[in-house]
């Protein structure tokens, strides 16, 4: 049986101008330097900030509108201190300032699994040099996962008055990516 809704959607896509369908897909790998600050209400735990480096993988889909603007969404994945760190770019904006140079910002949600999932906000800024060779790009990104919160449920959690604990993760990274 033919689904009428799917046929209408397919007809709409076929009739859209090519400019609307011009989607840019970007896959990247990189390295980040991470700074982790915890707020557990335990001075011994909170006093020291953890620093380290990690690999990063990213995936983004963007569409160009007007002449110099790109808007899309993406996902960033890292392994920070053995914990899965996932950043979701709900809004990923880029502006072309020169022919092969872009600046941009993103905002979304972050999650790290440090025994139990901790969720919070995710935002950042980036500068990208495009077309270094064959659609490969190089970029620098500053990422910030803010207020990643979780309840104190594990027996290894530090004691505190409030029922939850927080992490802030700041990452500075370099990224090599391929656009399709």
DOMILO-561273 format. One line per field, with one value per residue: residue number from 1; residue in one letter; chain; x negated, y negated, z of N, C-alpha, C, O, CB in turn. Coordinates in Angstrom, 3 decimals. Each point is the difference from the previous one (the first is absolute). Last residue first. Glycine has a CB too. Layout:
<pts>
pos <- (NUM|...)
code <- (A|...)
unit <- (A|...)
nxx <- (X|...)
nyy <- (Y|...)
nzz <- (Z|...)
caxx <- (X|...)
cayy <- (Y|...)
cazz <- (Z|...)
cxx <- (X|...)
cyy <- (Y|...)
czz <- (Z|...)
oxx <- (X|...)
oyy <- (Y|...)
ozz <- (Z|...)
cbxx <- (X|...)
cbyy <- (Y|...)
cbzz <- (Z|...)
</pts>
This chain:
<pts>
pos <- (180|179|178|177|176|175|174|173|172|171|170|169|168|167|166|165|164|163|162|161|160|159|158|157|156|155|154|153|152|151|150|149|148|147|146|145|144|143|142|141|140|139|138|137|136|135|134|133|132|131|130|129|128|127|126|125|124|123|122|121|120|119|118|117|116|115|114|113|112|111|110|109|108|107|106|105|104|103|102|101|100|99|98|97|96|95|94|93|92|91|90|89|88|87|86|85|84|83|82|81|80|79|78|77|76|75|74|73|72|71|70|69|68|67|66|65|64|63|62|61|60|59|58|57|56|55|54|53|52|51|50|49|48|47|46|45|44|43|42|41|40|39|38|37|36|35|34|33|32|31|30|29|28|27|26|25|24|23|22|21|20|19|18|17|16|15|14|13|12|11|10|9|8|7|6|5|4|3|2|1)
code <- (X|X|X|X|X|X|X|X|X|X|X|X|X|X|X|X|X|X|X|X|X|X|X|X|X|X|X|X|X|X|X|X|X|X|X|X|X|X|X|X|X|X|X|X|X|X|X|X|X|X|X|X|X|X|X|X|X|X|X|X|X|X|X|X|X|X|X|X|X|X|X|X|X|X|X|X|X|X|X|X|X|X|X|X|X|X|X|X|X|X|X|X|X|X|X|X|X|X|X|X|X|X|X|X|X|X|X|X|X|X|X|X|X|X|X|X|X|X|X|X|X|X|X|X|X|X|X|X|X|X|X|X|X|X|X|X|X|X|X|X|X|X|X|X|X|X|X|X|X|X|X|X|X|X|X|X|X|X|X|X|X|X|X|X|X|X|X|X|X|X|X|X|X|X|X|X|X|X|X|X)
unit <- (A|A|A|A|A|A|A|A|A|A|A|A|A|A|A|A|A|A|A|A|A|A|A|A|A|A|A|A|A|A|A|A|A|A|A|A|A|A|A|A|A|A|A|A|A|A|A|A|A|A|A|A|A|A|A|A|A|A|A|A|A|A|A|A|A|A|A|A|A|A|A|A|A|A|A|A|A|A|A|A|A|A|A|A|A|A|A|A|A|A|A|A|A|A|A|A|A|A|A|A|A|A|A|A|A|A|A|A|A|A|A|A|A|A|A|A|A|A|A|A|A|A|A|A|A|A|A|A|A|A|A|A|A|A|A|A|A|A|A|A|A|A|A|A|A|A|A|A|A|A|A|A|A|A|A|A|A|A|A|A|A|A|A|A|A|A|A|A|A|A|A|A|A|A|A|A|A|A|A|A)
nxx <- (-31.717|-4.135|-3.374|-2.301|-4.215|1.110|-3.283|3.294|0.093|4.301|1.511|3.646|1.981|2.606|3.332|2.132|5.133|0.848|-3.747|-2.618|-3.434|-2.720|-1.779|2.126|-1.689|4.660|2.920|3.717|-0.885|2.304|-3.300|-0.332|-3.600|0.282|-3.273|-3.217|-2.226|-3.090|-2.848|-1.790|-3.536|0.811|-2.343|3.583|-1.317|2.249|-5.009|-2.170|2.797|4.646|0.341|-2.562|4.207|-0.288|4.392|1.942|3.675|3.801|1.983|2.451|0.239|1.156|-3.317|1.966|-3.481|-4.946|-0.281|2.267|0.451|3.776|0.154|4.114|-1.830|-1.745|-4.264|-2.047|-3.551|-3.292|-1.816|-3.856|0.803|2.393|1.397|4.566|4.205|2.034|1.861|3.600|1.291|4.153|-1.171|-4.758|0.198|-4.969|-0.390|-4.254|0.021|-4.684|-4.638|-0.777|2.212|0.361|3.306|3.747|2.434|4.285|1.834|3.972|-1.182|0.091|-3.999|0.654|-2.182|4.307|4.578|-0.512|-3.280|1.539|-3.771|0.145|-4.755|-2.045|-4.758|-2.825|-4.071|-3.518|-1.537|-3.998|1.472|0.253|3.615|-0.920|-0.246|3.819|4.041|-2.242|-1.998|3.757|4.645|3.023|-1.999|-0.531|-4.581|-2.091|-2.625|-2.560|-1.257|-2.757|2.367|-2.246|4.139|2.255|4.676|3.426|3.156|3.674|1.933|4.746|1.556|4.782|0.242|-3.165|2.248|5.579|3.570|2.450|-2.600|0.855|4.740|0.059|-2.358|3.136|3.671|-1.947|-0.737|4.634|1.690|-3.118|2.323|0.178)
nyy <- (-16.813|-2.845|2.969|-3.034|0.060|-3.171|-1.336|-1.333|-2.403|1.979|-1.691|3.289|-1.615|4.300|-0.670|3.960|-0.740|-0.062|-3.506|1.639|4.696|4.304|1.540|5.291|4.490|0.939|-3.660|-3.075|-4.762|-0.949|-3.322|-4.845|-1.704|-4.977|0.348|2.555|-3.947|1.317|-3.588|2.744|-1.486|3.258|1.487|2.306|3.021|-1.371|-0.411|-4.101|-3.745|-1.532|-1.879|-1.056|-0.748|-2.321|1.713|-1.484|3.565|0.866|4.172|-0.495|5.688|4.894|3.377|5.273|2.482|1.004|-2.722|0.190|-5.534|-2.138|-5.143|-2.005|-4.753|-4.340|-0.546|-4.472|-0.081|-2.588|2.518|-1.654|1.017|-4.577|-2.217|0.680|3.213|0.969|4.998|0.947|4.758|-0.110|4.719|2.596|3.619|1.354|4.798|1.262|5.157|-0.413|1.112|-4.847|-0.164|2.587|-3.888|0.029|-4.582|0.442|-4.911|-2.430|-4.608|-4.644|-2.147|-5.166|-1.381|0.656|2.867|5.386|4.219|3.896|3.012|4.679|0.991|4.155|-0.668|3.504|-2.100|3.097|-3.455|-2.081|-1.589|-3.311|0.621|-4.311|1.461|-2.137|2.494|3.961|-2.621|-3.285|2.284|-3.051|0.897|-3.332|1.924|-2.616|3.001|-2.649|3.495|-1.403|3.491|1.832|1.292|2.670|-2.211|1.242|-4.143|0.651|-4.815|0.893|-2.727|0.922|-4.919|-0.578|3.602|-1.093|4.807|2.723|3.749|-1.529|-0.954|4.225|2.101|-2.488|1.117|4.586|-0.032|-1.899|3.139|4.716|3.585|5.296)
nzz <- (3.082|2.428|3.278|4.313|2.785|4.546|3.822|4.707|4.257|3.003|4.739|2.331|4.671|2.612|4.503|3.113|2.482|4.857|2.925|4.051|-1.585|0.914|-5.487|-1.845|0.792|1.182|-3.727|0.951|0.734|-5.493|-3.716|-2.366|-3.151|0.581|-4.273|-3.106|-3.186|-4.151|-2.550|-4.706|-3.581|-4.764|-4.262|-3.761|-4.323|-4.172|-1.505|3.025|2.375|-1.409|5.102|4.638|3.836|4.619|3.252|4.639|2.571|3.137|2.068|4.884|2.031|0.930|2.224|-0.450|4.194|-1.630|-4.217|-4.512|-0.827|-3.309|-1.554|-3.164|-2.889|-1.445|-3.390|-2.219|-4.319|-2.653|-4.739|-3.349|-4.613|-0.457|5.440|2.437|-1.208|5.279|1.470|3.969|1.576|3.231|1.876|-0.358|4.223|1.898|2.540|2.713|1.639|3.618|-1.053|-1.228|-5.069|-4.381|-2.711|-3.787|-1.411|-3.467|-2.370|-2.138|-3.216|-1.610|-2.717|-1.832|-4.021|-2.597|2.377|0.471|-0.792|3.958|2.816|2.173|2.887|2.231|2.670|2.707|3.153|2.752|4.672|2.763|5.333|3.685|4.022|3.669|5.561|2.672|-1.122|2.054|3.784|0.036|-2.156|-2.238|-4.500|-3.592|-2.647|-4.297|-3.678|-3.802|-4.223|-4.219|-4.072|-4.606|-3.927|-3.535|-2.396|-3.483|-1.677|-3.684|-1.817|-2.991|-3.983|0.392|0.340|-3.807|-2.562|1.966|0.741|-3.277|1.947|4.678|-1.292|-2.575|3.857|2.981|-3.211|-0.368|4.918|0.374|-3.462|-0.066|-3.800|2.310)
caxx <- (0.590|1.362|0.277|1.294|-0.149|0.835|-0.263|-0.424|-0.568|-0.909|-0.446|-1.098|-0.158|-1.281|-0.119|-1.376|-0.606|0.139|0.960|1.344|0.334|1.138|-0.343|0.189|-1.302|-0.658|-1.015|0.620|-0.948|0.307|0.551|0.486|0.356|1.010|0.270|1.131|0.267|1.267|0.100|1.287|-0.256|0.659|-0.657|-0.031|-0.412|1.105|1.113|-0.189|-1.455|-0.684|0.560|-0.608|-0.319|-0.560|-1.006|-0.370|-1.371|-0.149|-1.175|-0.004|-0.054|0.461|0.081|-0.008|1.399|0.656|-1.038|0.389|-1.162|0.199|-1.140|-0.006|0.754|0.623|1.038|0.360|1.322|0.097|1.309|-0.059|-0.250|0.387|-0.826|-0.567|-1.174|0.016|-1.287|0.002|-1.401|-0.142|1.365|0.125|0.962|0.534|0.748|0.470|0.573|1.455|0.659|-0.359|-0.717|-0.160|-1.348|-0.229|-1.417|-0.284|-1.096|-0.043|0.212|0.698|0.302|0.469|-1.141|-1.252|-0.556|1.087|-0.333|0.562|0.316|0.735|0.904|0.836|1.171|0.621|1.355|0.344|0.812|0.297|-0.389|-0.379|-0.616|0.660|-0.826|-1.184|0.198|0.308|-1.093|-1.174|-1.052|0.070|0.623|0.674|1.154|0.191|1.235|-0.096|1.197|-0.582|0.409|-0.504|-0.911|-0.710|-1.318|-0.458|-1.382|-0.220|-1.411|-0.378|-1.473|-0.470|0.540|-0.667|-1.249|-1.163|-0.761|0.302|-0.387|-1.464|-0.471|0.306|-0.943|-1.309|0.039|-0.011|-1.361|-0.846|0.222|0.213|-0.764|0.843)
cayy <- (0.687|-0.391|0.178|0.540|0.181|0.964|-0.163|1.071|-0.720|0.695|-0.928|0.488|-0.907|-0.092|-0.653|-0.431|0.178|1.360|0.041|-0.350|-1.412|-0.475|-0.771|-1.447|-0.665|0.054|1.044|1.314|0.801|0.238|1.322|0.359|1.403|0.483|-0.719|0.746|-0.144|0.636|-0.130|-0.129|-0.109|-0.965|0.028|-1.250|0.197|-0.149|0.897|0.826|0.089|0.384|1.007|-0.293|1.076|-0.648|0.634|-0.872|-0.165|-1.127|0.138|-0.829|-1.444|-0.773|-1.385|-1.111|-0.273|0.875|0.217|1.156|0.834|1.088|0.888|0.751|1.243|0.170|1.022|0.295|0.472|-0.072|-0.094|-0.114|1.313|1.082|-0.058|-1.352|-0.043|-1.172|-0.434|-1.102|-0.183|-1.077|-0.183|-1.372|-0.106|-1.350|-0.237|-1.391|-0.429|-0.168|1.298|0.770|-0.823|0.910|0.103|1.115|0.154|0.824|0.958|0.681|1.431|0.369|1.424|0.594|0.309|0.268|-1.275|-0.899|-1.407|-0.466|-1.424|-0.229|-1.152|0.156|-0.870|0.311|-0.491|-0.005|1.101|-0.117|1.152|-0.363|1.055|0.162|0.272|-0.850|-1.183|0.384|0.824|-0.794|0.644|-0.504|1.079|-0.664|0.646|-0.551|0.424|-0.466|-0.157|-0.160|-1.092|0.132|-0.979|0.591|-0.435|1.002|-0.118|0.976|0.294|0.258|0.013|1.358|0.478|-0.741|0.664|-0.483|-1.049|-1.324|-0.062|-0.002|-1.289|-0.984|0.226|-0.469|-1.467|-0.466|0.155|-1.000|-1.297|-0.961|-1.236|-1.188)
cazz <- (-1.156|-0.372|-1.433|-0.435|-1.442|-0.703|-1.427|-0.883|-1.135|-0.919|-1.032|-0.837|-1.123|-0.696|-1.301|-0.250|-1.310|-0.534|-1.103|0.468|-0.135|0.780|1.192|-0.138|-0.118|1.312|0.116|0.176|0.781|1.410|0.291|1.338|-0.190|0.942|1.247|0.545|1.434|0.387|1.449|0.693|1.434|0.861|1.307|0.755|1.381|0.943|-0.338|-1.188|0.091|-1.232|-0.900|-1.296|-0.931|-1.180|-0.844|-1.112|-0.435|-0.911|-0.845|-1.201|0.167|-1.137|0.456|-0.954|-0.350|0.971|1.011|0.795|0.287|0.937|0.195|1.257|0.052|1.315|0.125|1.385|0.362|1.452|0.644|1.456|0.581|-0.910|-1.206|0.065|-0.861|-0.868|-0.527|-0.964|-0.376|-0.986|-0.494|-0.493|-1.096|-0.158|-1.223|0.016|-1.278|-0.010|-0.049|1.200|0.973|1.119|0.571|0.912|0.338|1.176|0.015|1.284|0.060|1.222|0.024|1.247|0.866|-0.705|-0.426|-0.345|-0.234|-1.246|-0.101|-1.241|-0.113|-1.185|-0.175|-1.281|-0.238|-1.408|-0.513|-1.421|-0.800|-1.351|-0.788|-1.289|-1.180|-0.018|-0.826|-1.377|-0.499|-0.327|0.766|1.371|0.761|1.119|0.634|1.335|0.664|1.372|0.834|1.333|0.878|1.357|0.564|1.121|0.430|0.961|0.441|1.061|0.230|1.380|0.072|0.221|1.274|1.076|0.363|-0.754|0.682|-0.543|-1.413|-0.077|0.487|-1.041|-1.102|0.467|0.028|-1.392|-0.511|0.654|-0.621|1.071|-0.135|0.000)
cxx <- (1.148|0.437|1.440|0.083|1.276|-0.343|0.711|-0.332|-0.576|-0.457|-1.031|-0.286|-1.217|0.097|-1.421|-0.070|-1.411|-0.671|0.058|1.042|1.418|0.186|1.258|-0.408|0.114|-1.356|-0.654|-1.005|0.659|-1.109|0.219|0.431|0.334|0.442|1.076|0.262|1.262|0.164|1.381|-0.197|1.348|-0.484|0.640|-0.772|-0.138|-0.342|1.130|1.198|-0.487|-1.514|-0.916|0.441|-0.623|-0.480|-0.416|-1.052|-0.140|-1.453|-0.050|-1.317|0.035|-0.040|0.317|0.118|-0.021|1.499|0.557|-1.148|0.467|-1.319|0.351|-1.214|-0.059|0.820|0.511|1.076|0.162|1.406|-0.183|1.406|-0.114|-0.176|0.358|-0.950|-0.555|-1.305|0.203|-1.426|-0.032|-1.487|0.030|1.401|0.164|0.908|0.546|0.632|0.586|0.465|1.520|0.726|-0.192|-0.871|0.018|-1.454|-0.129|-1.514|-0.127|-1.131|-0.008|0.248|0.633|0.264|0.383|-1.102|-1.355|-0.592|1.272|-0.333|0.584|0.398|0.662|0.957|0.696|1.217|0.440|1.425|0.175|0.818|0.313|-0.401|-0.293|-0.763|0.843|-0.818|-1.259|0.029|0.201|-1.132|-1.306|-0.985|0.278|0.790|0.528|1.256|0.031|1.342|-0.359|1.160|-0.803|0.468|-0.466|-0.970|-0.572|-1.426|-0.290|-1.480|-0.095|-1.474|-0.441|-1.519|-0.542|0.477|-0.712|-1.279|-1.158|-0.751|0.215|-0.464|-1.525|-0.493|0.226|-1.032|-1.341|0.016|-0.119|-1.436|-0.912|0.075|0.374|-0.882)
cyy <- (-0.813|0.748|-0.372|0.060|0.675|0.006|1.144|-0.439|1.048|-0.958|0.720|-1.029|0.476|-1.095|0.083|-0.549|-0.577|0.214|1.406|0.113|-0.246|-1.503|-0.502|-0.724|-1.517|-0.697|-0.036|1.114|1.347|0.810|0.127|1.461|0.588|1.425|0.682|-0.531|0.776|-0.108|0.510|-0.163|-0.230|0.060|-1.080|0.213|-1.366|0.409|0.010|0.928|0.887|-0.068|0.249|1.106|-0.561|1.129|-0.911|0.715|-0.927|-0.137|-1.194|0.157|-0.704|-1.488|-0.835|-1.357|-1.163|-0.062|0.864|0.331|1.133|0.737|1.067|0.917|0.626|1.282|0.033|1.079|0.244|0.437|-0.173|-0.216|-0.049|1.384|1.215|-0.263|-1.418|-0.030|-1.187|-0.302|-1.019|-0.212|-1.087|-0.165|-1.468|-0.044|-1.423|-0.299|-1.402|-0.521|-0.067|1.348|0.791|-0.733|1.044|-0.017|1.127|0.073|0.743|1.013|0.527|1.500|0.322|1.489|0.688|0.522|0.287|-1.385|-0.779|-1.483|-0.302|-1.467|-0.023|-1.179|0.303|-0.910|0.405|-0.505|-0.144|1.211|-0.252|1.257|-0.531|1.056|0.070|0.188|-0.847|-1.231|0.383|0.813|-0.678|0.724|-0.399|1.076|-0.852|0.621|-0.589|0.317|-0.481|-0.371|0.029|-1.198|0.370|-1.040|0.810|-0.372|1.053|-0.051|0.969|0.357|0.118|0.094|1.382|0.486|-0.695|0.680|-0.457|-1.129|-1.399|-0.136|-0.096|-1.395|-1.010|0.164|-0.579|-1.524|-0.469|0.083|-1.066|-1.394|-0.949|-1.243)
czz <- (-0.527|-1.255|-0.245|-1.518|-0.479|-1.479|-0.709|-1.402|-0.922|-1.093|-0.858|-1.082|-0.778|-1.049|-0.534|-1.420|-0.070|-1.356|-0.592|-1.103|0.455|-0.200|0.705|1.280|-0.122|-0.015|1.375|0.209|0.303|0.660|1.500|0.064|1.373|-0.234|0.834|1.403|0.354|1.510|0.369|1.499|0.659|1.433|0.857|1.293|0.660|1.418|1.027|-0.140|-1.150|0.097|-1.196|-0.941|-1.271|-0.901|-1.136|-0.828|-1.182|-0.392|-0.932|-0.744|-1.343|0.302|-1.218|0.697|-0.992|-0.195|1.134|0.943|0.907|0.173|1.023|0.047|1.374|-0.039|1.430|-0.009|1.475|0.365|1.505|0.553|1.525|0.627|-0.845|-1.165|0.028|-0.783|-0.927|-0.443|-1.140|-0.223|-1.070|-0.604|-0.342|-1.214|0.016|-1.352|0.146|-1.361|-0.015|0.066|1.286|1.023|1.102|0.453|1.015|0.166|1.305|-0.048|1.410|-0.020|1.343|-0.189|1.301|0.914|-0.623|-0.138|-0.311|-0.134|-1.367|-0.001|-1.372|-0.030|-1.319|-0.124|-1.406|-0.133|-1.501|-0.431|-1.456|-0.734|-1.398|-0.773|-1.254|-1.269|-0.163|-0.900|-1.470|-0.586|-0.415|0.917|1.446|0.738|1.144|0.593|1.401|0.657|1.398|0.912|1.292|0.810|1.387|0.539|1.141|0.384|1.065|0.349|1.176|0.065|1.449|0.157|0.329|1.365|1.149|0.497|-0.868|0.690|-0.562|-1.445|-0.114|0.410|-1.124|-1.110|0.453|-0.065|-1.443|-0.506|0.604|-0.619|1.136|0.000)
oxx <- (0.641|-0.787|0.906|-0.761|0.392|-0.116|0.081|0.379|-0.825|0.793|-0.950|0.868|-1.066|1.053|-0.961|0.815|-0.420|0.004|-0.979|1.116|0.787|-0.964|1.016|0.276|-1.021|-0.501|-0.118|0.358|0.762|-0.717|-0.612|0.484|-0.889|1.175|1.031|-0.839|1.089|-0.967|1.007|-0.881|0.784|-0.608|0.282|-0.082|-0.515|0.910|0.399|0.402|-0.963|-0.662|-0.888|-0.370|0.489|-0.712|0.752|-0.766|0.973|-0.884|0.973|-1.012|0.434|0.213|-0.707|0.808|-0.918|0.676|-0.017|-0.921|0.800|-0.700|0.855|-0.471|0.102|0.555|-0.658|0.699|-0.936|0.925|-0.945|0.744|-0.603|0.845|0.736|-0.110|0.611|-1.076|1.003|-0.922|0.435|-0.729|0.728|0.231|0.414|-0.387|0.679|-0.661|0.863|-0.639|0.665|0.381|0.968|-1.225|1.058|-0.907|0.804|-0.728|0.722|-0.482|0.296|0.379|-0.446|0.556|-0.823|-0.782|-0.182|-1.048|0.849|0.116|-0.239|0.602|-0.566|0.633|-0.602|0.726|-0.792|0.794|-0.194|-0.011|0.586|-0.496|0.852|-1.224|1.076|-0.424|-0.112|-0.535|-0.956|-0.670|-0.437|0.172|0.561|1.159|-0.741|1.057|-0.928|1.042|-1.025|0.697|-0.393|0.025|0.274|-0.455|0.723|-0.834|0.745|-0.852|0.515|-0.524|-0.224|-0.520|-0.223|-0.797|-0.669|-0.092|-0.569|0.074|-0.754|-0.948|-0.525|-0.514|-0.962|-0.805|-0.463|-0.689|-1.019|-0.610|-0.525|-0.989|1.178|-0.997)
oyy <- (0.395|0.223|0.468|-0.650|1.047|-1.057|1.115|-1.080|0.815|-0.764|0.584|-0.323|0.211|-0.201|0.089|0.344|-0.769|1.122|0.745|0.456|0.936|-0.733|-0.274|0.489|-0.687|-0.382|-1.062|1.075|0.127|0.749|-0.713|0.578|0.210|0.322|0.433|0.163|-0.318|0.097|-0.561|0.613|-0.832|0.973|-1.098|1.118|-0.943|0.221|1.065|0.653|-0.342|-0.553|-0.795|1.157|-0.975|0.899|-0.866|0.811|-0.494|0.565|-0.292|0.391|0.568|-0.422|0.081|-0.183|-0.819|1.027|-0.402|0.730|-0.210|0.280|-0.197|0.479|-0.697|0.370|-0.459|0.204|-0.129|-0.125|0.522|-0.868|0.891|0.874|0.875|-1.136|-0.915|0.129|-0.109|0.004|0.286|-0.352|0.111|0.342|-0.803|0.416|-0.402|0.103|-0.235|-0.871|1.036|0.455|0.385|0.002|0.383|-0.147|0.109|0.198|-0.259|0.355|-0.723|0.564|-0.492|0.420|0.070|0.860|1.084|-0.313|0.446|-0.762|0.712|-0.493|0.462|-0.312|0.475|-0.200|-0.002|0.109|-1.075|1.042|-1.021|0.953|-0.635|0.095|0.599|-0.976|-0.748|0.034|0.031|-0.452|0.150|-0.007|0.786|0.273|-0.748|0.026|0.200|-0.485|0.383|-0.982|1.061|-1.125|1.089|-0.875|0.660|-0.265|0.144|-0.006|-0.278|0.700|-1.007|1.074|0.319|0.079|0.665|0.368|0.803|-1.142|-0.433|-0.734|-1.030|-0.747|-0.501|-0.903|-1.002|-0.590|-0.575|-1.030|-0.848|-0.479|-0.241|-0.065)
ozz <- (-0.974|-0.919|0.690|-0.716|0.514|-0.620|0.516|-0.453|0.414|-0.551|0.521|-0.812|0.579|-0.605|0.764|-0.855|0.864|-0.509|0.066|0.250|0.140|-0.223|-0.640|1.095|-0.034|1.058|0.610|0.483|0.958|-0.664|0.796|-0.974|0.826|0.180|-0.514|0.886|-0.476|0.755|-0.429|0.602|-0.456|0.447|-0.479|0.508|-0.600|0.798|0.474|0.963|-0.686|-0.878|-0.307|0.197|-0.571|0.448|-0.446|0.520|-0.569|0.645|-0.695|0.582|-1.002|1.137|-1.004|0.910|0.053|-0.072|1.164|-0.366|0.912|-0.973|0.864|-1.032|1.010|-1.035|0.935|-0.993|0.789|-0.803|0.592|-0.456|0.599|-0.189|0.457|-0.461|-0.551|0.585|-0.705|0.815|-1.115|0.927|-0.987|-1.160|0.837|-1.092|0.944|-1.033|0.846|-0.589|-0.012|1.079|0.655|-0.113|0.500|-0.819|0.925|-0.972|0.963|-1.076|0.951|-1.027|1.037|-1.015|0.914|-0.406|-0.555|0.563|-0.772|0.960|-0.975|0.954|-0.991|1.009|-0.963|0.974|-0.942|0.935|-0.569|0.654|-0.359|0.601|-0.622|0.094|-0.013|-0.620|-0.972|-1.108|-0.775|-0.929|-1.140|1.219|0.763|-0.310|0.637|-0.631|0.784|-0.440|0.566|-0.256|0.483|-0.500|0.506|-0.737|0.745|-0.865|0.969|-0.889|1.083|-0.867|0.671|0.300|1.168|0.934|0.790|1.171|-0.740|-0.453|-0.872|-0.281|-0.424|-0.833|-0.581|-0.228|-0.545|-0.832|-0.381|-0.284|-0.721|-0.555|0.266|0.719)
cbxx <- (-1.316|0.440|-2.632|1.832|-2.960|1.947|-2.344|0.993|0.309|0.351|1.388|-0.242|2.127|-1.542|2.816|-1.764|2.699|2.116|0.545|-2.152|-2.388|0.585|-3.181|1.598|0.163|1.684|-0.291|1.497|-1.844|3.174|-0.547|0.254|-0.609|-0.434|-1.690|0.299|-2.204|0.851|-2.619|1.961|-3.158|2.565|-2.479|2.289|-0.681|0.593|-2.047|-2.931|0.993|2.633|3.189|-1.651|1.391|0.017|0.186|1.293|-1.414|2.853|-0.902|2.569|-1.717|1.233|-0.941|0.213|1.824|-2.548|-1.066|2.427|-2.430|3.137|-2.454|2.990|-0.559|-0.478|-0.390|-1.279|1.082|-2.649|1.988|-3.090|-0.546|-1.484|-2.639|0.323|0.289|2.577|-1.916|3.006|-1.081|2.921|0.200|-2.754|0.797|-1.659|-0.079|-1.144|-0.359|0.619|-2.619|-0.791|-0.013|1.455|-1.570|2.714|-1.279|2.869|-1.873|2.978|-1.320|0.708|-1.468|0.452|-0.303|1.411|1.418|2.783|-3.148|1.757|-1.597|0.263|-0.859|-0.816|-0.504|-1.547|0.425|-2.380|1.391|-2.111|-0.195|-0.246|0.353|2.055|-2.694|0.381|2.458|1.855|0.621|1.321|1.705|2.232|-1.721|-1.006|-0.163|-2.211|1.007|-2.732|2.152|-3.018|2.698|-2.041|0.840|0.681|-0.097|2.338|-0.739|2.777|-1.242|2.857|0.061|2.482|2.299|0.577|0.466|1.242|1.209|2.146|1.336|0.836|2.495|2.529|0.873|1.393|2.928|1.875|0.699|2.079|2.898|-0.222|-1.295|2.834)
cbyy <- (1.841|-2.498|1.370|-0.260|-0.870|0.736|-2.271|2.539|-2.915|2.968|-2.616|2.740|-2.185|2.658|-1.629|1.384|0.707|-0.999|-3.183|-1.977|-1.160|2.561|-0.406|-0.086|2.747|2.528|0.941|-1.866|-2.215|-0.833|1.713|-2.942|0.002|-2.624|-2.542|1.920|-1.958|1.509|-1.443|0.767|-0.101|-0.821|1.963|-1.840|3.113|0.165|0.318|-0.769|0.028|-0.250|0.112|-2.361|2.348|-3.042|3.090|-2.911|2.738|-1.731|2.824|-2.025|-0.264|2.331|0.277|1.705|1.643|-1.357|-1.819|0.163|-1.754|-0.057|-1.662|-0.576|1.044|-2.890|1.816|-2.569|1.123|-1.758|0.908|-0.076|-0.253|-2.344|-2.122|1.193|2.777|-1.417|2.450|-0.966|2.103|-0.768|0.618|-0.509|2.917|-1.410|2.854|-0.809|2.636|0.426|-0.159|-2.616|-2.499|2.116|-2.805|1.520|-2.569|1.166|-1.174|-0.680|0.899|-2.850|1.032|-2.619|-2.012|-2.631|-2.385|1.730|0.188|2.496|-1.274|2.912|-1.761|2.864|-2.266|2.644|-1.950|1.808|1.264|-2.373|2.539|-3.249|2.421|-2.501|0.631|1.071|0.755|1.942|0.842|-1.066|2.097|-0.570|0.843|-2.532|3.002|-2.207|1.943|-1.378|1.419|0.252|-1.009|2.438|-2.797|3.225|-2.887|2.104|-2.618|1.509|-2.001|0.068|-0.392|-0.294|-1.671|-2.079|0.097|-2.589|0.150|2.012|2.857|2.155|0.911|2.110|2.948|1.512|1.093|2.687|2.494|1.130|1.501|1.957|0.525|1.305)
cbzz <- (1.868|1.949|-0.917|2.789|-0.402|2.304|-0.127|1.796|0.950|1.022|0.959|1.265|0.669|1.003|-0.133|2.478|-1.850|1.746|-0.564|1.414|-2.037|1.919|-0.435|-2.722|-1.040|-0.598|-3.082|-1.878|0.070|0.151|-2.814|1.312|-2.898|0.002|-0.621|-2.274|0.519|-2.722|0.550|-2.380|0.136|-1.916|-0.502|-1.505|0.025|-2.679|-1.664|-0.744|3.237|-0.339|1.020|0.833|1.504|0.819|1.028|0.813|1.415|0.384|0.830|0.519|3.114|-1.830|2.922|-2.608|2.227|1.712|-1.744|-1.483|-1.153|0.317|-1.439|1.144|-3.415|1.457|-2.784|1.753|-3.000|0.982|-2.402|0.331|-2.712|-1.718|0.732|2.955|-0.939|1.021|0.891|0.235|1.830|-0.229|3.216|0.703|-0.119|2.173|-1.119|2.693|-1.475|3.076|1.182|0.109|-1.661|-1.357|-1.052|-0.308|-1.380|0.670|-2.561|1.456|-3.161|1.194|-2.624|1.699|-1.901|-1.192|2.374|0.642|-0.076|-0.885|2.595|-1.081|2.609|-0.973|2.337|-0.962|2.527|-1.434|2.772|-1.063|2.301|0.126|1.958|-0.114|1.441|3.099|1.720|1.940|3.097|2.725|1.308|-1.594|-2.239|-0.919|-1.267|0.004|-2.134|-0.139|-1.879|-0.626|-1.471|-0.293|-1.861|-0.220|-1.491|-0.112|-1.491|0.104|-1.983|1.409|-2.764|-1.592|-1.536|-2.442|-3.135|-1.545|2.972|-0.140|0.613|2.348|1.994|0.141|1.160|2.612|1.022|0.128|1.932|2.312|0.266|2.248|-2.783|0.502)
</pts>
